[in-house]
Amino acid sequence: MDILPPITDFPPQERTAVFLRKLQHCEQTFDFSNPTCRLPSKEIKQRYLIDIATYISCQRDAALNQNTYKPFLRMISANIMRPLPIGTSNEPFYEPDDDEPFLDPAWPHLQIVYELLRRFLISADTDSKHARACITERFVIALVELFNSEDPRERECLKTILHRIYGKMMALRASIRQAITNVFQRVVYEHTRFNGIAELLEILGSIINGFAVPLKAEHKQLLRKALLPLHMPHCMPQYHVQLSFCITQFAEKDGSLSAEVVQFVLKHWPTTHTRKQIMLLNEIEEIVEVTRGDELGDVMSALFRRIARCIESAHFQVAERALLYWNNEYVVSVMMQFRDEVMSAVFGSLCRNMRSHWNANVLSLSCNVQKLLCEMDAGLFERCRLQYEQERAQQPALERQRDVRWRTVLRMAEARAGKASKSKHSSAIVDNKSPIESDWC
């Protein structure tokens, strides 16, 4: 085929027609998994894309106007709205933190297409009203789905573009938030893998930062329906930094939500996933730091019962992280307001740590925290000590009672098993008799 010269080589009155012809040619898509397949056509397309980008950058003859928006965005959609290539993340032993990310072989073309879309969105000459007729709700939903790309370069471009659309087209904001919520709910409730959760949370972090106070009901629903459930999946460590930032933004804007967040986290606490435990302890501390103490009153007792169990954890990093709460001055000031609940919850755990924990650093931190509690309220500390001593004195009797109850349960189970075995044996004898013998009996 004949290769068209650069657009600027044509007379001004012909440039728009050449521009449209090149846009139409660039709607063709190719198989980039085979580097040698249709190589000349790929090179021509790349040359046309570069020429289109150069022409738009020069802003000559107002290349993008009401008449060219539709074919321009049709070319963009034809290239980026595609079945995503399957990379390495579907392999059984793939580790996102350790393994090299998958790089899409089509990226040399896609990069130019994404750059064209970015320039279109950031241009001061773009008419938002007419662009809105082309960038529809369906377009932004498909854009959100592209965040599942395994190529981090593509996700980074998408993050910039989606954020620009959100800022420029107010009518699409609710649709974008809903599309992101739908992705999160699929990950949580359908256990679907999605590669771009961290990037979507970064966009939400900027969006939440711009929410007006007091928060609207729909914004609070975003927290309850989209963000809080993201604490549950096993893959949470991959996006927890971004998730924690979003949650903290909500806590700063409305402190009454902090208790609800802490209550949800405690309800879905990962009892065997120590890495998640450490992350959640970090998140809770950040939430407490931006919340008034009186707004946490309903959850302080449950919170410090959980912290007490973390203090006794055999995993030394979990125990250390829980004990480091007492190094935060603001958190300690909140503890002072609820020292009855705090001290009664953690006193026994600290004593057991000092008596039997295997890690030297945990022993030292437990001792320091106990001294701090004594300085906080000596009278309350003494009452907790006496109560703990009474519980220790009663422990042998409680263990004997427990043993007696277990032996009773075991005897009942054995007796029931014996009756069931005898009944089964009797029925087997009856079944083995002949019909005449059964009638005679």
N, C-alpha and C positions, 0 to 999 in steps of 0.2 A: 504494500500500500504506500501511497505518497505521504511523506512526512511534512506536516505543516510547519512553516517557519515560526519563529517567535511572534507573539501577538503584536508586539510593538513595531514589528516590521511592516505591518499593514497600515493603510490609510485610516484615520480616525473613524470614518463612517463605516468601515468594514470590521473593526476590531470586536464589536459585540457579537457579530455573527461567528467570527473565528473562535472567540471565547466560548460561545455556546457549543460549537462543534467539538472543541477540545474537552469540554465538560462531558458531553455525550460519549466521547471515546473513552474517557476515564471511568465510565460506569462499568466497563468490562472488568471481570475478576478472573484471577488465574490461580492455578495450583502451585503454591510456593514450596510445597513439600518436596517437589522434584525440581532442583535448581536449573536443569537444562531444558525443561519443558517450555516451549514457546518463548524462548529467551529474547528474540528480537522484539516480540510484541510487548514483553515486560519492560524492556529498555525504552521503547517508544512511550509507553504509558508513564514511566517515571519522568521522562523528559517533559512530557506535557504537564504533569503535575507541578514540576518545578517552574515551568513557564507560567502556569496559572498563579502560583504563589507569588512569583516576581511581579506579575501584572497587577495583582490585587494590592501588593505592598506599595507599589508606586502610586496607587489611587488615581490612575489616569482614566479619564473619561468616566469616572464613577462606575467602575466595573461591576460592583454589586449594587443593584438597585431593585426596585419593586418587580421589574420584569425578569431579573436573573436570580432572585432568591430561590424560587422553586426548583429550577434545574440545578442550581448550585447545591442545595441541600439534598436533592435526589442523588446526585453523584456521591456526596458524603455518605448518605445512608447505604448506597449500593456497596460501598467499600467496607464500612465498619460494622454494619448490621449483618453479621455472617455467623455460621456455626463456628464456635471457638475450637481451635486445634487442641488435640489431646496431647498433653506433655507428660512430665514425669510424676505429677502429683497422684496419679492413679496407680502407681506402682505400690505393692504391698508394704515395702519397707521405706517409703519416702518420708524424710524428716524435713519439714520446711525450715527449721532453724539451722540445719547442718548441710543439707544438700544444695547444689547449685540450682538457681531458678531456671525455669524453662524460658527460652527466648524464641519468640515467634519468627520464623523465617520470612514472613511477609512484612516485617517491621519497616524496611526501607521505604515501602510504599505507604504503609499505614501512618508512619510518622509525619509525612507530608500532608496527608489527608487530615489528621488531627490538628496539625498546625494551621491549616486553612480554616477549620472550624473555630479554632481558638481566636484567630485574627478576626473572623467574622463577628464573634461575640463581643470582643473587647473594643471593636472599632466604634468611635464616636459617631460615624456616619451611618451606622446600621439603624434602620427604622424599626424600633421594637414592635410597633403595632403591626406592620406588615410581616416582620419576621415571625411574630407569634402565630400567624396564619399557617406557617410552614413547620414551625417547631411545635408539634402537638403533644398532647398527653401520651399518645402511643409512642412518640419519638423518645420522650424522656424515660418511659418505662423500659424501652429497649436499651437505652443508654445505661440505666442502672444494672440491667442484666449483664452488660458487657464487663462489669467489674469482676465477673467470675473468671476473667482471663488470667492465665498463669504467668503472663509476661508482666513483671512489675513496671516496666516502662509504659505499657499501655494503661495500666491502672493509674499511674501518676498523671498521665494526660487526661484521662477521664475525670479524675478528681478536680482538676482545674476547670475543665469545661462544664461539669455539672454545677460547680459552685458559681460559675459565671451565669449560667442559665437561671439558677435560683435567685441571684441578685438582680438580674435584669428583667425577668418576667414574673411578676407577682402572681399572676393568675395560675401559674404552674407550681407554686410553692407547696400547696397542700398535696398535689399529686406526687411530687417528688418525695415528700415525707412519707406518704402512704406506700410508695413503691419500695422505699428503703425498709419500712416496717415489715412489708410482706417478705422481703428477703430474709430479714432477721428471724421471722416466725417460721419460715421454712427450715432454717438452720436448727432452730431450737426444737420444734415439734415434729419435723419430718426427718431430722438427722441428716440433712443434705449438706454436702460439702460446698463451701463457697469461698473463693480465694480472696475476695476484696472486702471483707468485713472491716478490717482495720482502716482502709481508705474511706469507706462509707461513714465510719464513726468519726474520722477526722472532719469530714464535711459537716456531720451533725454537730460536732463540737463548735464549729464556727456559727452554725445556725442557732444553736442554743444560746450562745454568747450574745446574739442579737435579739433574743426574746425580751419583750417589754415586761415590766413588773407592775402589778401582780400578774402571774402567769395565767394564761387562758386554760380552760378545761381541756381543750384538744392538745395543748402542749404537755399537760400533766399526763394525759393518756399516752403520749409518746414515751414518757418515762416508764409507765406501768406496763404497756403492751409491747414495746420494742426493746428498751434498754435493760430493764431488770431481768427479763428471762434470759438474756445473754450470759448471765452468771452461771447458767446450768450446764451448757455443753462441755464435753471433755476438752475441746480445743480452745477453751477460754484463754489460756496463757498467750496464745498467738496475737490476741487483740486487746489484752486487758489494760494496757497503758492508755489506749484511746478510750476504752469504755469507762475507765475510772475518771478520766478528764471530763467526759460528758456528765457522769453522775455528780461529780463535784460541782459542775456548773449549775445543775439544778439545785443542789443543796445551798449554794451561795445565794441564788435568787429567791428561794423559798425554804426557809429552815424547817418549816413544818413537814416537808417531805423527807427529811433526814431520818426520822424514826421509822418511817415506812420502808426506806431503803435498807436500813440496818436490820429490820425485822425480816425482810425478804431474804437477805444474805444469810442470816442465822438459820432460817427455815431450810435453806438449800445448802447447808454447809457441807463441803466435801470431806467426809470423815477419813478417807484413805488417800486422798491426793494432796500430798504435803506441799507441792509447788503452788497449787491453787490456794491452800490455806495461808501461805505466806503473803501471796498477792492480796487476798481478801483482808488480812490484818492490816496491810498497808492502806488499802482503800478505806477501811473503816476509820483508821486514824485520820486520814485526810478529810473525811466527812465530819468527824468530831471537831476538827480544827476550824471549820467554817460555820459551825452551828452553835447557837447559844445552849448552855447546859440545860435550861428548863425545857427546851424543846425535845430533849432526849430522855426525859424522865420515865416514860413508859417502857423503854427498852434497856435501861441501864442494868437492871438485875439480870435479864437474860444475856445481855452482852458480856457481862463479867463472869457469868457462869461458863460461857463458852471460852473466854480468855483463860479462866482457871484450868479448863481441860487442856488448852494449848500449852499452858505453863508446864504441865506435867507430861507433855508429849515426849516420847522416846526419841523423836527426831529433833536433834539439838537446834537446828535452824528455826523450827517452828517455836520451840520454847524460848529461844533468844528473842525472836521477833515480838512475841507476846510480852516478855519482860521489859523490852525497850519502850513500851508505852509510858513507863514511869520516867523516861528521860525527856518527855515532851511536857514543857511547863504548862501549856494551855490544857492539855489532856488531864494533867494532875490537878489543875484548878477545877475542872469539871468533876473529877473524882471527889474533890473536897465537898462538893454540893451533895453527893450521894455516897458519902463514905461508909454509911451503915451497910448498904447493899454491896459496895465494892469489897470492903474488908471481910465481910462474912463469906463472900463468894471465893476469894482467892487465898485466905489465910491457910486453910488446910493444904492447898496445893503447894504453897511456898514451903511449909514445914516438911511435907513429904519429899519435895525436891532437895532440901538441905540434908535430909536424912539418907536419901538413897539414889539421887540422880547420878548417872554415870559421867556426865560431862562437867568438867571443871569450871568452864565459863558460865554455864547455867547455874551451877552451885553459887558462884560468886555473885551473879546478878540477883538470884533469889534472896541471898543474904542482904544485898543493898536495898532491894525493894522492901524487905521486912523492916529494915531500919527506918526507911522513909515512912512506912505506915505507922510505925511507933511514934515518929515525930509529928505525924499528921494529927493523931488523936490518941494519946497514951491510954486514956481510960477505956476507949472502945477497943484498943489493941489488947488490953489486959482481959477484957470480957471475952474477946474472940479466942484468946489463948486458953482461958479456962474452959470454954465450950469445947475447944479442940481436944484438950486433955480428957474431958469427960467422954467424948466420942471415942478416943483411943482406948480408954479404960473399958468401955462397953463393947469394943470390937470383938474380943474373943467370944463373949456370950452371943453376939449377933452371928458370928461365924458358926458356932455350934448349932444355933437354931436353924441356920440355913442348911447345914449338913443334914439335920434331922428331917427337914422338909424335903430335901432332895432324895433321901433314902426312902421316905414314904412314897414319893412320886415314882421312884424306880420299882418298888414293890408292887404298886398298883399297875404299872405298865407290864411287869412280868406276869402278874396274875391275869391281866386281860389278854396278853399274848398266849398264855397257856390255855385259856378258855377257847380262844379262836382256833388254836391248833387242834384241840380235842373235838370241837364242832366240825372242823373240816375233815378230820379223820373219820368221824361217824358218818358223815354224808357220803364219803368215798366208799365205805363198806356197803351202804344201801344201794349206791349206783352200780356196784359190781355184781349184785344179786340178779338172778334171772327173773323174768316176770312172774313165773309160778312161785318161786321162793318168796318174792316180795308179797304176793297175795297171801301165801301161807302164813308169813310172819304177821 
